[in-house]
Amino acid sequence: MPAPLDIDQIWRDHSRRVLASLIRLFRDFDLAEEVLQDALLAAAQKWPIDGMPQNPAAWLVSAGRFRALDRLRRQRKDRDLGRQMADLGPMAIDPDPNGPDPNGPAMLPDDPLRLMFACCHPSLPPEQQVALTLRTLCGLTTEEIARAFLLRPSALAQRIVRAKQRIKEAGLRYELPEPADLPQRLGSVLRVIYLVFNEGYSAHSGDSLQRHDLTAEAIRLCRLLADFLPEAEVLGLLGLMMLHQARAMTRETGTGDLIPLDDQDRTAWDRALIAQGTDLVTRAFATGQVGPYSLQAAIAALHCAAPSPKDTDWHEILGLYTVMMRVAPSPVVQLNRAIAVSRVRGPAAALELILPLIRGGELAGYHLAHAACADMQRQLGDLSGAIAAYETALALCHQDPERRFLRRKLSDLQKPQG
């Protein structure tokens, strides 16, 4: 008798790759999502009786393809179907017309990579690139994505619909770009992967600090990309994410409260991930063409290399942030550089750099900028200023673990001094 099946696990293991292949085959996101559900239902009915096929993902692709063909025929779209499938050659034909091929000819190992470049096509606005990638390649629901970016689900759904429609109307092919097109396309892909990772590493809102499914998916996608295109910034981004992920288990308590970097148990950091991430940083710098991801990865490697907070090489970190201000300047980089300045030159020098970012409006709505300002004022003995800054940070923060952390900081300052 076949072993019991964990359908949820099968879904987690195979659904994204299967969906990518079905989208490539039919160039229709909605049809692919519908027949993927049909294929999973068929697997839930057949596999407990027949046993799991040798290649489950390929079986699901083949089953989904049969169901898509049936739907298209019923809708009398044979002419469109012929055009859609013309370039697939023998992959469009299954050897068994009565059921899916157990080894399935329709699965290509780089289908997720093809879909990634399609989702991140430069003709799509950045917000649509992110929404479509999270929905198709990471499997988030519309409600989850909307909650992450503080949008109404209906508004987010429209964003995804417009992205799909734009891809369809433009006739974009699900293929890896030509070498000449890579520079234009790669930046968008890396940006979206990093945004996916950041949303998993520190969620914008909600009751959880981290979403480990998102960080794992971002690393998986970047590994695929690095195998295809081992350029400096791809290696740098992969190294950056692995170095951050090495600390993931020490960033929160058992009850979900935030633990800041200086208070984390460094003996519990994942040394294997740190070694892999550091090696990727070394490889990226060896190319002589480093960019912002490689520089951030080098900073993360310095943090991971320090056995204790006092051993952190803040002079080197400050130097790297200074280089970043030349390579990829942004208000957030300025803020991070100011924090490094506080460790090298003191809180007063840092506060001079932070206040203009807040008062000038660039980071006026960014809670971490106000929290950094509060910390500098606290160190300088300006308790009333620190309390006001923490209150502003708390009002701007939408994530429960960070809000609890800020409340504790505020409570400590409001205790009677004795």
N, C-alpha and C positions, 0 to 999 in steps of 0.2 A: 504494500500500500504506500503511495507517495506520502512524503513528509508533509505536515501541515504548513501552509503558506502564510507568510506575513505580508499581506497586500500593501500595508502602509510602508513597509520597508522596501518592497519592490518599487513602489511609487517614488520613494526618496532616492533610490539608487539609479533609476533608469528614466524617469519621466522627462527630465530636461534634455537629455541626449535624444530621446525618441522624438520629442516635440521639435527639436532643431532639424532633424532629418525630415519630418513630415512637412515642415514649413519650406524647406529647400525643394522638396518634391512637388508641392502644390502651390507654393508662393501665395499662400492665403493663411494668415495667422488664425483667423476665427475657425476656418474649416479644420485646420490642424489641431487646434485645441479640442474641438468637438469630437473628432475621430480618435484622439488620444484617449479620451474618456471611454469611448466605445471599446477600444482595444484593451484597456485595463479591465473593463467589465467582462470581456470575453476571456481574458486570462484568468480572472477570478472564478469563472465557471469551468474552464477546461483543465487548467493546470492541476487542481486537486485530484482530478481523475486520471489525466494522462501523464502527470509529472511535469516539472519545470523543464523547458527546452534548454539545450546546451547554450544557446545565446539568447537570453530573455529579451534584451533590448531590440535585437534584430527581429525577433518574433513579433514584438509589439509594433515595430515600424511596419512590418509586412501586413499585420492584421489591420492597422490603421489605414494603410494604403488601400486595401480591399474595400473598407467601409467608405473611404473617400470616393473611390471610383463608383461605388454604388450610388452614393448621394449625387454625384455629378451627372451620372447617367439618368437618374430619376428626374433631375432638373433639366434634362435635355441640353446639357452643356458639352456634348461630345466634341463639338468643334473646338471649343476653348480648351478642353482637356487634351485634345491632340496637340495643340500648340504648346500647352504647358509641359507635356511629357516628351516632346519630340527630341529634346536634347539629352534624354536620359538613356537612350539606346537600350541594351538588354536589361538594364536595371528596372525598366518599366514593366517587365514581364516576370511573373512568378512561375516557377516550374509546376506548381500544383494549383489549378484553378479553383479547387474546392476548399482551400484553406491556406493559411500563411506558411511559408517555408520556415522550418524550425531554425535554420541558420540565417535566413533573410539576406538577400542581396542588396537591400536598399540602405544599409547603414554605412555611413562614411565616418571615419574617426575624427575628421576635422569639421563636422557639421556644426557643433557649438561655436567653433571659431568663425565659421562663415556667418552664422547668425549674429554673432557679436559685432562683426564689421557692418552688417546690414542695420542692426539696431543703432549703431553709432555713426551712421552715414552723415557726412558733413552737411547734407541738404536738410537734415532735421535740426530743429532748435535744440539746444543742450537739455532743456527740461524734458523734451520728448524723448531724447536719447536715454536719459536716466530712467524715466518711467517705463519705457518699453523694455529695457534691459532687465530691470527689476521684475517685471511681469513675466517675461518669457524665459529668460536664462536663469533667473533666481527663484522663480516660482512663487513670488509673493502675491497675495491677493490684492485687489484694488483697494480694499479697506486698509490693509496693512501699509501699503505705500502712502495712501492719503494721510494716515495717522503719523507716519514718519516725517512727512513734509508739511504737516499742519494744513492740509487742504481738505476740502469737502470731497467725499468719495465720488460724487457726480462730476466735479471739476477734474479730478484725476482721471476718471474714466474717459472723459472727453479728450483729455491730453493723449491718452493711449490710442483712442479711436483715430484721432487726427494723424498720429505717427504711422499707424498701419495704413491709413488711406493714402498718405503721402508716399509711402514706399510702393504701394500698389500702382498709384497713378504715374509715378516716375519710372516704373518698370525696372526697379533696382534688382540686380541679380544677386543671388546668395552665393557669392564666391569670394575668394581671397583676393585682395587688390593686387594690381601689378606693382612691381618694385617702385616705379616712378610715382605711384599714387600713395605709397605708404606714409611718407611724412605728413601729408594732409590728414590721413585717416587715423594714424596711430595715436596722435594726441587725444582725439576724442575717445578712443577705446580705453586708453590708460586713465583718462579722467573719470570715466564712468566706473571702471573697475575700482578705482580708489574711493569714489563716492559710495559704492556698494560696501566696501570694506569699512569705511568710516561709520556708515549707518549701523553696521553690525558691531563695531568696536565701542561706539558711544552713541547710542540711539538719540535722535533729536527729542523724543518725548516718550511718555509712557512710564510703566512701573519697573522696567528692566534696564540695567545699565548696558548690557551687552546682548547681541543676537549672534550666537556662535554659528548658526546656520549660514548667516550672511558672510561672516568673515571667512568661513571655510569655502564658500562658493566663490568669493573673490579670489582667494588664493588658488583655487582650482582653475579658474579661468585664466589667471595670469601665468600659471604653469603651462597651460596649453599655448598661450601666446609666446612664452619664452622658448618653448620647443620649436615653434615655427619661426620666430624672429628674435634671436638672442642679442638684441641691441642693448646699449648701455642703460637706457631709461626703463626698458622692460625688466632687465635684471635688477635695476635699482628699486623699482616698485615692488617686485617680488621679494627682494631682500628686506625692504622696509616693512612690508606686511608680516613677514615671518618673524622679524625681530619684535614687532609689537605683539604678535600672537604669543610669543614666548612668555610674555608677562600676563597673559589674559587671566589665568587662574588666580593670580594674586591681587587683582584689581578691585575685588569686592569681598565682603565678608560672607559668611554662610547665610546671613539674613538679607543679603543684597545691598549692603551699604558700601559706598565708594571708599576705596583706600588710595590715597594719593601716592605718587611715585616714591617719595622719600620714606614712606611708612611701609612699603611692600616688603614681603619676605623674599629677599633675593636668592636665598638658598633653594627656593621652590620654583625659580624660573627654569624654563625648559632649555637646558644647555645644548641639546641636539639642534633645536630650532635656531638658537643663537649662533651656533657654529655654521649652520647652513646659510642663515641670513648674512652673517659676516663675510662668508666666502663669496656670496653674490655681490656684496658691496665692493669687495676687492676686485672682482672680475669687471664690474661696471667702471670703476676708476681706472683700471688698466687700459680701457679703450681710449682714455683721454678726451671723451666727449660727454662728460657727466652733465646732468641737468638737475632740476629741482627734486625729483624723486630719489636720485642717487645721493644728493646732498642730505635730504631728510633721513635716508637710510644710514648714512655715515653718522649723523647725530644720534640716531637710535642705537647704533652699534656702540657708541661711546657710553651711553647710559647703561647698556647691557654689560659692558666690560668692567664697570666700576663695582668693586665688591661691597661698597657702602656709599651712601650719598656724599659723604665728605671726600671720597676719592674720585668723584666725577671730574673730568677734565673740562671745566667750564670755559677756560680760555680757548680751547680748541673748538668747543661748541659755539662760542661767540664768533669765532673766526668763520665757521661754516655758515652761520646765519648771516654774517656780513656778505659773504659770497652770494648767498641766496638772494639778498636784496639787490644784487647786481643782475643775477640771472633771471629771477622770477619775482620781482617785488610785488608785495601785496600788504594790506593792512594787518592781516593775521601773521605774516612773516615778521612785520615790524613789532607786533606784540610779543611774539616768541623771542625775538632778538632782545627786546627790552627785559624780559625775564632772565635771559642769560646775562645781560648787563648787570642786573641786580646781584647776581652771584659773583660777579667779578669786581664791580665798582660800587656796589651798595644800592639800597632801595631808593635813595634820593635821585641818583642818576637815572634809575629806571623809571621813576615816577615822571620825570621831565619828558620822557619819551611816550609814556602811556596816556597822560592827560590830553595831549593834542589829538590823539586818535579817538578819544571819547567826545571831547568838546567839538571837534571838527565834524563829527557826524559819521565818520567812516565806520567806527565800531560802536556807535552810541547804542545800538540795539543788540550788541553781542554780550551775553551775560559773563563770559569768561574774561572779557576785557575789564568789566567792572569788578569782578572778583580779584583779578590781578592788581588793580588799583587799590582795592581794599587791603590786600595783603601788604603792599608797600607802605600804605598809610599806617597800618597797624605796627609794622616794624619801626616806623619813624615816631611812634607815640601819638599820632593823631587819631585818637579813638573815635571821636565824633565823625570825622571824615570817613574812617573805615566802616563804621556802622552804616552810614548813609550809602556808601558804595556797595556794601553787602546787601542792603535792602533793595537797591536797584537791581543787582544781579539776581536776587531771588525772584523779583517781579518778572524778570525777562526769561527765567529758566522754566522749561516745561518737562524736564525729566525728573522723576521722583527721587532716585538715588542722589542726584546732584543737588536737588532742593533740600534733602535731609542734611547733606554735607554743609550746605551754605547756612542752614538754620543752626547747626551746631557751632559753626564759626561765629555767627551773629550772637548766639546765646553766650558763648564764652566772653565776648566783648562786653555784653550787657550785664554781666555779673558784677556785684559790688566789688570795687578794688579795695584790698586790705593788706 
